[in-house]
Amino acid sequence: MPNGKVTDFRGAVKAEEGEVVVFSWIEWPSKEKRTQAHPKVMDDPRMKADAMKTMPFDGQRMIYGGFEPILDLSADRP
């Protein structure tokens, strides 16, 4: 994505020269499955405070959110 005049991903996270912005997402089969999985994710030893100190990114500059699909092209169409 090219740098924007108003905003862009690099500006939003205050990326510095040589840093790479990564965009990713998780698609859960349902909100119920996501809710069931959350405690398991948080109990994973890799999510503990000491492990978080060795993350290869600055979590304070991370942006996250939830989205509702407006178009689903994966469904069978006639």
N, CA, C and O atoms as a CHARMM CRD file, in Angstrom:
* protein
*
  312
    1    1 MET  N      0.85500  -1.17000   0.00000 PROA 1      0.00000
    2    1 MET  CA     0.00000   0.00000   0.00000 PROA 1      0.00000
    3    1 MET  C      0.89900   1.23000   0.00000 PROA 1      0.00000
    4    1 MET  O      1.78600   1.35100   0.84500 PROA 1      0.00000
    5    2 PRO  N      0.68100   2.12300  -0.92300 PROA 2      0.00000
    6    2 PRO  CA     1.52000   3.32900  -0.94700 PROA 2      0.00000
    7    2 PRO  C      1.21600   4.24400   0.23200 PROA 2      0.00000
    8    2 PRO  O      0.11600   4.22200   0.78400 PROA 2      0.00000
    9    3 ASN  N      2.20100   5.04400   0.60700 PROA 3      0.00000
   10    3 ASN  CA     1.98800   6.01300   1.68200 PROA 3      0.00000
   11    3 ASN  C      0.89800   6.98600   1.27100 PROA 3      0.00000
   12    3 ASN  O      0.87200   7.46000   0.13600 PROA 3      0.00000
   13    4 GLY  N      0.00200   7.28000   2.19500 PROA 4      0.00000
   14    4 GLY  CA    -1.12600   8.15500   1.89600 PROA 4      0.00000
   15    4 GLY  C     -0.86100   9.60800   2.23500 PROA 4      0.00000
   16    4 GLY  O      0.11200   9.93500   2.91600 PROA 4      0.00000
   17    5 LYS  N     -1.73400  10.47500   1.75300 PROA 5      0.00000
   18    5 LYS  CA    -1.61400  11.89800   2.05100 PROA 5      0.00000
   19    5 LYS  C     -2.34300  12.23000   3.34500 PROA 5      0.00000
   20    5 LYS  O     -1.94700  13.15800   4.05100 PROA 5      0.00000
   21    6 VAL  N     -3.41200  11.48300   3.67300 PROA 6      0.00000
   22    6 VAL  CA    -4.16000  11.72300   4.90300 PROA 6      0.00000
   23    6 VAL  C     -3.71500  10.72700   5.96600 PROA 6      0.00000
   24    6 VAL  O     -3.30400  11.12400   7.05600 PROA 6      0.00000
   25    7 THR  N     -3.79200   9.44500   5.65700 PROA 7      0.00000
   26    7 THR  CA    -3.31300   8.40400   6.55900 PROA 7      0.00000
   27    7 THR  C     -3.08200   7.12200   5.76700 PROA 7      0.00000
   28    7 THR  O     -3.58900   6.96900   4.65600 PROA 7      0.00000
   29    8 ASP  N     -2.34000   6.23300   6.32800 PROA 8      0.00000
   30    8 ASP  CA    -2.05800   4.93000   5.74200 PROA 8      0.00000
   31    8 ASP  C     -1.61100   4.00900   6.87400 PROA 8      0.00000
   32    8 ASP  O     -1.51100   4.44400   8.02100 PROA 8      0.00000
   33    9 PHE  N     -1.34500   2.75200   6.56700 PROA 9      0.00000
   34    9 PHE  CA    -0.94200   1.81300   7.60700 PROA 9      0.00000
   35    9 PHE  C      0.36900   2.23000   8.26500 PROA 9      0.00000
   36    9 PHE  O      0.49700   2.14700   9.48700 PROA 9      0.00000
   37   10 ARG  N      1.33300   2.67000   7.48500 PROA 10     0.00000
   38   10 ARG  CA     2.63300   3.06200   8.05400 PROA 10     0.00000
   39   10 ARG  C      2.47900   4.23400   9.01600 PROA 10     0.00000
   40   10 ARG  O      3.07400   4.23800  10.09300 PROA 10     0.00000
   41   11 GLY  N      1.68900   5.22000   8.63300 PROA 11     0.00000
   42   11 GLY  CA     1.47300   6.37200   9.49800 PROA 11     0.00000
   43   11 GLY  C      0.68500   6.01300  10.74100 PROA 11     0.00000
   44   11 GLY  O      0.94700   6.53500  11.82500 PROA 11     0.00000
   45   12 ALA  N     -0.28000   5.12200  10.58300 PROA 12     0.00000
   46   12 ALA  CA    -1.13400   4.74400  11.71300 PROA 12     0.00000
   47   12 ALA  C     -0.34000   4.08300  12.83600 PROA 12     0.00000
   48   12 ALA  O     -0.66400   4.25200  14.01100 PROA 12     0.00000
   49   13 VAL  N      0.70600   3.32700  12.47200 PROA 13     0.00000
   50   13 VAL  CA     1.49500   2.63300  13.49400 PROA 13     0.00000
   51   13 VAL  C      2.84500   3.30600  13.73700 PROA 13     0.00000
   52   13 VAL  O      3.69300   2.78400  14.46100 PROA 13     0.00000
   53   14 LYS  N      3.02700   4.47600  13.12000 PROA 14     0.00000
   54   14 LYS  CA     4.27900   5.23600  13.27300 PROA 14     0.00000
   55   14 LYS  C      5.49600   4.39100  12.88600 PROA 14     0.00000
   56   14 LYS  O      6.50500   4.37000  13.59100 PROA 14     0.00000
   57   15 ALA  N      5.37700   3.69500  11.75000 PROA 15     0.00000
   58   15 ALA  CA     6.47700   2.86400  11.26500 PROA 15     0.00000
   59   15 ALA  C      7.69500   3.72700  10.94700 PROA 15     0.00000
   60   15 ALA  O      7.58100   4.80600  10.36600 PROA 15     0.00000
   61   16 GLU  N      8.83800   3.23300  11.33400 PROA 16     0.00000
   62   16 GLU  CA    10.09200   3.93000  11.08400 PROA 16     0.00000
   63   16 GLU  C     10.79300   3.31200   9.87800 PROA 16     0.00000
   64   16 GLU  O     10.42300   2.22900   9.42600 PROA 16     0.00000
   65   17 GLU  N     11.80000   3.99800   9.36500 PROA 17     0.00000
   66   17 GLU  CA    12.56200   3.50700   8.22200 PROA 17     0.00000
   67   17 GLU  C     13.07100   2.09500   8.51100 PROA 17     0.00000
   68   17 GLU  O     13.62900   1.83800   9.57800 PROA 17     0.00000
   69   18 GLY  N     12.87700   1.19000   7.56300 PROA 18     0.00000
   70   18 GLY  CA    13.33400  -0.18900   7.71500 PROA 18     0.00000
   71   18 GLY  C     12.32400  -1.11800   8.37100 PROA 18     0.00000
   72   18 GLY  O     12.51900  -2.33400   8.36200 PROA 18     0.00000
   73   19 GLU  N     11.24400  -0.57700   8.94300 PROA 19     0.00000
   74   19 GLU  CA    10.21500  -1.43300   9.54800 PROA 19     0.00000
   75   19 GLU  C      9.20400  -1.84500   8.48700 PROA 19     0.00000
   76   19 GLU  O      8.96900  -1.12600   7.51600 PROA 19     0.00000
   77   20 VAL  N      8.61800  -3.00500   8.69000 PROA 20     0.00000
   78   20 VAL  CA     7.61800  -3.53600   7.77100 PROA 20     0.00000
   79   20 VAL  C      6.28400  -3.60100   8.50600 PROA 20     0.00000
   80   20 VAL  O      6.22800  -4.06900   9.64400 PROA 20     0.00000
   81   21 VAL  N      5.21300  -3.13900   7.87300 PROA 21     0.00000
   82   21 VAL  CA     3.87000  -3.22500   8.43600 PROA 21     0.00000
   83   21 VAL  C      3.23500  -4.53100   7.95600 PROA 21     0.00000
   84   21 VAL  O      3.22700  -4.82500   6.76000 PROA 21     0.00000
   85   22 VAL  N      2.70400  -5.30600   8.89700 PROA 22     0.00000
   86   22 VAL  CA     2.07200  -6.58200   8.56900 PROA 22     0.00000
   87   22 VAL  C      0.58500  -6.46900   8.84500 PROA 22     0.00000
   88   22 VAL  O      0.17000  -5.97400   9.89300 PROA 22     0.00000
   89   23 PHE  N     -0.20500  -6.93200   7.89900 PROA 23     0.00000
   90   23 PHE  CA    -1.65800  -6.94700   8.03300 PROA 23     0.00000
   91   23 PHE  C     -2.08900  -8.40200   8.02500 PROA 23     0.00000
   92   23 PHE  O     -1.74200  -9.14100   7.10300 PROA 23     0.00000
   93   24 SER  N     -2.83200  -8.82400   9.02600 PROA 24     0.00000
   94   24 SER  CA    -3.30800 -10.20500   9.07800 PROA 24     0.00000
   95   24 SER  C     -4.66100 -10.25500   9.76200 PROA 24     0.00000
   96   24 SER  O     -5.09900  -9.27100  10.35800 PROA 24     0.00000
   97   25 TRP  N     -5.31800 -11.39200   9.67800 PROA 25     0.00000
   98   25 TRP  CA    -6.61300 -11.53800  10.31900 PROA 25     0.00000
   99   25 TRP  C     -6.86400 -12.99900  10.64600 PROA 25     0.00000
  100   25 TRP  O     -6.22700 -13.89500  10.09100 PROA 25     0.00000
  101   26 ILE  N     -7.78500 -13.22000  11.54000 PROA 26     0.00000
  102   26 ILE  CA    -8.25200 -14.56500  11.89500 PROA 26     0.00000
  103   26 ILE  C     -9.73300 -14.59800  11.57500 PROA 26     0.00000
  104   26 ILE  O    -10.48600 -13.70400  11.96300 PROA 26     0.00000
  105   27 GLU  N    -10.13500 -15.61700  10.87600 PROA 27     0.00000
  106   27 GLU  CA   -11.56100 -15.78300  10.58300 PROA 27     0.00000
  107   27 GLU  C    -12.05900 -16.99000  11.37100 PROA 27     0.00000
  108   27 GLU  O    -11.67300 -18.12700  11.10000 PROA 27     0.00000
  109   28 TRP  N    -12.91600 -16.72900  12.34400 PROA 28     0.00000
  110   28 TRP  CA   -13.48100 -17.78400  13.17300 PROA 28     0.00000
  111   28 TRP  C    -14.75000 -18.31700  12.51200 PROA 28     0.00000
  112   28 TRP  O    -15.45300 -17.56600  11.83600 PROA 28     0.00000
  113   29 PRO  N    -15.05200 -19.60700  12.69800 PROA 29     0.00000
  114   29 PRO  CA   -16.27700 -20.15000  12.10800 PROA 29     0.00000
  115   29 PRO  C    -17.54200 -19.53900  12.71200 PROA 29     0.00000
  116   29 PRO  O    -18.58800 -19.48800  12.06500 PROA 29     0.00000
  117   30 SER  N    -17.43600 -19.07700  13.95700 PROA 30     0.00000
  118   30 SER  CA   -18.57900 -18.42800  14.60400 PROA 30     0.00000
  119   30 SER  C    -18.07800 -17.64400  15.81900 PROA 30     0.00000
  120   30 SER  O    -16.96800 -17.86300  16.30500 PROA 30     0.00000
  121   31 LYS  N    -18.91400 -16.73500  16.29200 PROA 31     0.00000
  122   31 LYS  CA   -18.56100 -15.97500  17.48900 PROA 31     0.00000
  123   31 LYS  C    -18.47200 -16.90400  18.70100 PROA 31     0.00000
  124   31 LYS  O    -17.64800 -16.69700  19.59200 PROA 31     0.00000
  125   32 GLU  N    -19.32600 -17.92600  18.72600 PROA 32     0.00000
  126   32 GLU  CA   -19.30900 -18.89600  19.82700 PROA 32     0.00000
  127   32 GLU  C    -17.96400 -19.62500  19.88800 PROA 32     0.00000
  128   32 GLU  O    -17.39200 -19.77400  20.96800 PROA 32     0.00000
  129   33 LYS  N    -17.45500 -20.08000  18.74200 PROA 33     0.00000
  130   33 LYS  CA   -16.15700 -20.76500  18.70300 PROA 33     0.00000
  131   33 LYS  C    -15.03400 -19.83100  19.13400 PROA 33     0.00000
  132   33 LYS  O    -14.11100 -20.24400  19.83600 PROA 33     0.00000
  133   34 ARG  N    -15.11400 -18.57400  18.71400 PROA 34     0.00000
  134   34 ARG  CA   -14.10400 -17.59500  19.11100 PROA 34     0.00000
  135   34 ARG  C    -14.11700 -17.40700  20.62000 PROA 34     0.00000
  136   34 ARG  O    -13.06000 -17.36900  21.25000 PROA 34     0.00000
  137   35 THR  N    -15.30500 -17.28800  21.20300 PROA 35     0.00000
  138   35 THR  CA   -15.44800 -17.09500  22.64100 PROA 35     0.00000
  139   35 THR  C    -14.92400 -18.31200  23.40600 PROA 35     0.00000
  140   35 THR  O    -14.31700 -18.15800  24.46600 PROA 35     0.00000
  141   36 GLN  N    -15.15200 -19.51400  22.88100 PROA 36     0.00000
  142   36 GLN  CA   -14.65100 -20.72900  23.52900 PROA 36     0.00000
  143   36 GLN  C    -13.12900 -20.80400  23.46000 PROA 36     0.00000
  144   36 GLN  O    -12.49100 -21.28400  24.39600 PROA 36     0.00000
  145   37 ALA  N    -12.55400 -20.34200  22.37900 PROA 37     0.00000
  146   37 ALA  CA   -11.11000 -20.44700  22.17600 PROA 37     0.00000
  147   37 ALA  C    -10.32300 -19.40900  22.97700 PROA 37     0.00000
  148   37 ALA  O     -9.17300 -19.66100  23.33600 PROA 37     0.00000
  149   38 HSD  N    -10.90700 -18.26400  23.26000 PROA 38     0.00000
  150   38 HSD  CA   -10.18000 -17.17200  23.90100 PROA 38     0.00000
  151   38 HSD  C     -9.47800 -17.57800  25.19700 PROA 38     0.00000
  152   38 HSD  O     -8.29600 -17.27000  25.35100 PROA 38     0.00000
  153   39 PRO  N    -10.14500 -18.25400  26.13800 PROA 39     0.00000
  154   39 PRO  CA    -9.43000 -18.64900  27.36600 PROA 39     0.00000
  155   39 PRO  C     -8.25200 -19.57700  27.08600 PROA 39     0.00000
  156   39 PRO  O     -7.23300 -19.50500  27.77200 PROA 39     0.00000
  157   40 LYS  N     -8.37900 -20.44300  26.08700 PROA 40     0.00000
  158   40 LYS  CA    -7.28000 -21.35400  25.74800 PROA 40     0.00000
  159   40 LYS  C     -6.09100 -20.58200  25.19300 PROA 40     0.00000
  160   40 LYS  O     -4.94000 -20.89300  25.49800 PROA 40     0.00000
  161   41 VAL  N     -6.37400 -19.58500  24.38400 PROA 41     0.00000
  162   41 VAL  CA    -5.30100 -18.75000  23.84300 PROA 41     0.00000
  163   41 VAL  C     -4.58900 -18.02000  24.97000 PROA 41     0.00000
  164   41 VAL  O     -3.35900 -17.98700  25.00600 PROA 41     0.00000
  165   42 MET  N     -5.33900 -17.44100  25.88200 PROA 42     0.00000
  166   42 MET  CA    -4.74200 -16.67500  26.97600 PROA 42     0.00000
  167   42 MET  C     -3.97600 -17.56900  27.95600 PROA 42     0.00000
  168   42 MET  O     -3.06700 -17.08800  28.63300 PROA 42     0.00000
  169   43 ASP  N     -4.32200 -18.85500  28.04700 PROA 43     0.00000
  170   43 ASP  CA    -3.61700 -19.79400  28.92500 PROA 43     0.00000
  171   43 ASP  C     -2.35500 -20.36300  28.28000 PROA 43     0.00000
  172   43 ASP  O     -1.56500 -21.02300  28.95400 PROA 43     0.00000
  173   44 ASP  N     -2.15800 -20.11900  27.00200 PROA 44     0.00000
  174   44 ASP  CA    -0.98300 -20.62200  26.29500 PROA 44     0.00000
  175   44 ASP  C      0.26700 -19.95700  26.89000 PROA 44     0.00000
  176   44 ASP  O      0.29800 -18.73500  27.03500 PROA 44     0.00000
  177   45 PRO  N      1.29400 -20.74300  27.23500 PROA 45     0.00000
  178   45 PRO  CA     2.50700 -20.16800  27.84300 PROA 45     0.00000
  179   45 PRO  C      3.15500 -19.08600  26.97800 PROA 45     0.00000
  180   45 PRO  O      3.83200 -18.20500  27.50700 PROA 45     0.00000
  181   46 ARG  N      2.96200 -19.13600  25.68000 PROA 46     0.00000
  182   46 ARG  CA     3.55300 -18.12200  24.79700 PROA 46     0.00000
  183   46 ARG  C      2.89900 -16.76400  24.96300 PROA 46     0.00000
  184   46 ARG  O      3.41500 -15.76800  24.45500 PROA 46     0.00000
  185   47 MET  N      1.76600 -16.69800  25.66500 PROA 47     0.00000
  186   47 MET  CA     1.06500 -15.43700  25.88900 PROA 47     0.00000
  187   47 MET  C      1.36700 -14.82700  27.25900 PROA 47     0.00000
  188   47 MET  O      0.81700 -13.77600  27.58900 PROA 47     0.00000
  189   48 LYS  N      2.20500 -15.44300  28.04500 PROA 48     0.00000
  190   48 LYS  CA     2.53600 -14.93700  29.37400 PROA 48     0.00000
  191   48 LYS  C      3.43900 -13.70700  29.27400 PROA 48     0.00000
  192   48 LYS  O      4.08600 -13.49300  28.24900 PROA 48     0.00000
  193   49 ALA  N      3.48200 -12.91900  30.31200 PROA 49     0.00000
  194   49 ALA  CA     4.20800 -11.64300  30.31300 PROA 49     0.00000
  195   49 ALA  C      5.67000 -11.79900  29.91100 PROA 49     0.00000
  196   49 ALA  O      6.17300 -11.00400  29.11600 PROA 49     0.00000
  197   50 ASP  N      6.36400 -12.80900  30.44400 PROA 50     0.00000
  198   50 ASP  CA     7.78000 -12.98600  30.10800 PROA 50     0.00000
  199   50 ASP  C      7.96000 -13.30100  28.62800 PROA 50     0.00000
  200   50 ASP  O      8.89400 -12.81200  27.99200 PROA 50     0.00000
  201   51 ALA  N      7.07200 -14.11100  28.08600 PROA 51     0.00000
  202   51 ALA  CA     7.17000 -14.46700  26.66800 PROA 51     0.00000
  203   51 ALA  C      6.87500 -13.25700  25.78700 PROA 51     0.00000
  204   51 ALA  O      7.45100 -13.12300  24.70800 PROA 51     0.00000
  205   52 MET  N      5.99400 -12.38900  26.23200 PROA 52     0.00000
  206   52 MET  CA     5.61800 -11.21400  25.43800 PROA 52     0.00000
  207   52 MET  C      6.79500 -10.24500  25.28500 PROA 52     0.00000
  208   52 MET  O      6.82600  -9.45900  24.33800 PROA 52     0.00000
  209   53 LYS  N      7.76100 -10.29300  26.20800 PROA 53     0.00000
  210   53 LYS  CA     8.92300  -9.40000  26.12800 PROA 53     0.00000
  211   53 LYS  C      9.80300  -9.72700  24.92100 PROA 53     0.00000
  212   53 LYS  O     10.57900  -8.88100  24.47700 PROA 53     0.00000
  213   54 THR  N      9.69200 -10.93800  24.39000 PROA 54     0.00000
  214   54 THR  CA    10.53400 -11.35000  23.27000 PROA 54     0.00000
  215   54 THR  C      9.78700 -11.30100  21.93400 PROA 54     0.00000
  216   54 THR  O     10.28700 -11.80900  20.93000 PROA 54     0.00000
  217   55 MET  N      8.61600 -10.70600  21.91200 PROA 55     0.00000
  218   55 MET  CA     7.86300 -10.60400  20.66400 PROA 55     0.00000
  219   55 MET  C      8.64200  -9.76900  19.65100 PROA 55     0.00000
  220   55 MET  O      9.30400  -8.80000  20.02300 PROA 55     0.00000
  221   56 PRO  N      8.56700 -10.13800  18.38300 PROA 56     0.00000
  222   56 PRO  CA     9.32700  -9.39900  17.35700 PROA 56     0.00000
  223   56 PRO  C      8.62200  -8.13400  16.86400 PROA 56     0.00000
  224   56 PRO  O      8.90100  -7.65900  15.76400 PROA 56     0.00000
  225   57 PHE  N      7.72300  -7.59600  17.66000 PROA 57     0.00000
  226   57 PHE  CA     7.01300  -6.37200  17.27700 PROA 57     0.00000
  227   57 PHE  C      6.66300  -5.57700  18.52000 PROA 57     0.00000
  228   57 PHE  O      6.71200  -6.09200  19.63700 PROA 57     0.00000
  229   58 ASP  N      6.31300  -4.32800  18.31600 PROA 58     0.00000
  230   58 ASP  CA     5.91800  -3.44800  19.40800 PROA 58     0.00000
  231   58 ASP  C      4.39700  -3.50000  19.54000 PROA 58     0.00000
  232   58 ASP  O      3.68700  -2.86800  18.75800 PROA 58     0.00000
  233   59 GLY  N      3.89900  -4.23800  20.51000 PROA 59     0.00000
  234   59 GLY  CA     2.46700  -4.42100  20.68800 PROA 59     0.00000
  235   59 GLY  C      1.71600  -3.13300  20.99300 PROA 59     0.00000
  236   59 GLY  O      0.50100  -3.06900  20.80500 PROA 59     0.00000
  237   60 GLN  N      2.42300  -2.10500  21.46400 PROA 60     0.00000
  238   60 GLN  CA     1.76400  -0.83200  21.74600 PROA 60     0.00000
  239   60 GLN  C      1.36500  -0.10800  20.46300 PROA 60     0.00000
  240   60 GLN  O      0.53900   0.80500  20.49800 PROA 60     0.00000
  241   61 ARG  N      1.94300  -0.50700  19.33600 PROA 61     0.00000
  242   61 ARG  CA     1.58600   0.11700  18.06400 PROA 61     0.00000
  243   61 ARG  C      0.65500  -0.76700  17.23600 PROA 61     0.00000
  244   61 ARG  O      0.39600  -0.47600  16.06900 PROA 61     0.00000
  245   62 MET  N      0.15700  -1.83500  17.83400 PROA 62     0.00000
  246   62 MET  CA    -0.73100  -2.75000  17.12500 PROA 62     0.00000
  247   62 MET  C     -2.15000  -2.18800  17.08100 PROA 62     0.00000
  248   62 MET  O     -2.63700  -1.60100  18.04700 PROA 62     0.00000
  249   63 ILE  N     -2.78900  -2.38100  15.94800 PROA 63     0.00000
  250   63 ILE  CA    -4.18000  -1.95900  15.78000 PROA 63     0.00000
  251   63 ILE  C     -5.00000  -3.22700  15.57200 PROA 63     0.00000
  252   63 ILE  O     -4.59300  -4.11600  14.82300 PROA 63     0.00000
  253   64 TYR  N     -6.13100  -3.31200  16.22000 PROA 64     0.00000
  254   64 TYR  CA    -6.97400  -4.49000  16.05700 PROA 64     0.00000
  255   64 TYR  C     -8.43200  -4.08500  16.12100 PROA 64     0.00000
  256   64 TYR  O     -8.77000  -2.99700  16.58800 PROA 64     0.00000
  257   65 GLY  N     -9.28100  -4.96100  15.65100 PROA 65     0.00000
  258   65 GLY  CA   -10.71100  -4.67300  15.67700 PROA 65     0.00000
  259   65 GLY  C    -11.50600  -5.87800  15.22900 PROA 65     0.00000
  260   65 GLY  O    -10.94800  -6.90300  14.83500 PROA 65     0.00000
  261   66 GLY  N    -12.79000  -5.74100  15.29300 PROA 66     0.00000
  262   66 GLY  CA   -13.69500  -6.78400  14.82700 PROA 66     0.00000
  263   66 GLY  C    -14.51000  -6.25800  13.66600 PROA 66     0.00000
  264   66 GLY  O    -14.79500  -5.06400  13.58000 PROA 66     0.00000
  265   67 PHE  N    -14.87400  -7.14400  12.79300 PROA 67     0.00000
  266   67 PHE  CA   -15.58400  -6.74000  11.59200 PROA 67     0.00000
  267   67 PHE  C    -16.76600  -7.66200  11.33200 PROA 67     0.00000
  268   67 PHE  O    -16.74700  -8.83300  11.71300 PROA 67     0.00000
  269   68 GLU  N    -17.76200  -7.14500  10.70100 PROA 68     0.00000
  270   68 GLU  CA   -18.91200  -7.92000  10.24300 PROA 68     0.00000
  271   68 GLU  C    -18.82600  -8.01400   8.72900 PROA 68     0.00000
  272   68 GLU  O    -18.63300  -6.99500   8.06700 PROA 68     0.00000
  273   69 PRO  N    -18.96600  -9.21500   8.15600 PROA 69     0.00000
  274   69 PRO  CA   -18.90000  -9.31600   6.69500 PROA 69     0.00000
  275   69 PRO  C    -20.07700  -8.58900   6.03600 PROA 69     0.00000
  276   69 PRO  O    -21.20600  -8.63300   6.52600 PROA 69     0.00000
  277   70 ILE  N    -19.79300  -7.93000   4.93200 PROA 70     0.00000
  278   70 ILE  CA   -20.86900  -7.28600   4.16000 PROA 70     0.00000
  279   70 ILE  C    -21.10700  -8.06000   2.86500 PROA 70     0.00000
  280   70 ILE  O    -22.11100  -7.83800   2.18900 PROA 70     0.00000
  281   71 LEU  N    -20.18900  -8.96700   2.51400 PROA 71     0.00000
  282   71 LEU  CA   -20.32100  -9.77700   1.31300 PROA 71     0.00000
  283   71 LEU  C    -19.59100 -11.08500   1.54600 PROA 71     0.00000
  284   71 LEU  O    -18.43800 -11.07400   1.97700 PROA 71     0.00000
  285   72 ASP  N    -20.23200 -12.20700   1.27200 PROA 72     0.00000
  286   72 ASP  CA   -19.61800 -13.51800   1.44700 PROA 72     0.00000
  287   72 ASP  C    -19.61300 -14.23200   0.11200 PROA 72     0.00000
  288   72 ASP  O    -20.65100 -14.72300  -0.33200 PROA 72     0.00000
  289   73 LEU  N    -18.46300 -14.29600  -0.53200 PROA 73     0.00000
  290   73 LEU  CA   -18.36600 -14.95300  -1.83900 PROA 73     0.00000
  291   73 LEU  C    -18.04600 -16.43200  -1.71900 PROA 73     0.00000
  292   73 LEU  O    -17.93100 -17.12200  -2.73300 PROA 73     0.00000
  293   74 SER  N    -17.90000 -16.93500  -0.48800 PROA 74     0.00000
  294   74 SER  CA   -17.57300 -18.33900  -0.32400 PROA 74     0.00000
  295   74 SER  C    -18.80100 -19.24400  -0.43100 PROA 74     0.00000
  296   74 SER  O    -18.66000 -20.45000  -0.63400 PROA 74     0.00000
  297   75 ALA  N    -19.99900 -18.67900  -0.29800 PROA 75     0.00000
  298   75 ALA  CA   -21.22400 -19.48500  -0.36500 PROA 75     0.00000
  299   75 ALA  C    -21.46800 -19.94100  -1.81200 PROA 75     0.00000
  300   75 ALA  O    -21.13500 -19.24300  -2.76900 PROA 75     0.00000
  301   76 ASP  N    -22.04700 -21.10900  -1.93200 PROA 76     0.00000
  302   76 ASP  CA   -22.39200 -21.62000  -3.27300 PROA 76     0.00000
  303   76 ASP  C    -23.38900 -20.69400  -3.93300 PROA 76     0.00000
  304   76 ASP  O    -24.36200 -20.25500  -3.32000 PROA 76     0.00000
  305   77 ARG  N    -23.12800 -20.40800  -5.19100 PROA 77     0.00000
  306   77 ARG  CA   -24.04100 -19.54300  -5.94200 PROA 77     0.00000
  307   77 ARG  C    -24.62500 -20.33400  -7.09900 PROA 77     0.00000
  308   77 ARG  O    -23.96800 -21.22700  -7.63300 PROA 77     0.00000
  309   78 PRO  N    -25.85200 -20.01500  -7.49200 PROA 78     0.00000
  310   78 PRO  CA   -26.46400 -20.74700  -8.62000 PROA 78     0.00000
  311   78 PRO  C    -25.77700 -20.46000  -9.92800 PROA 78     0.00000
  312   78 PRO  O    -26.17300 -20.99600 -10.96300 PROA 78     0.00000
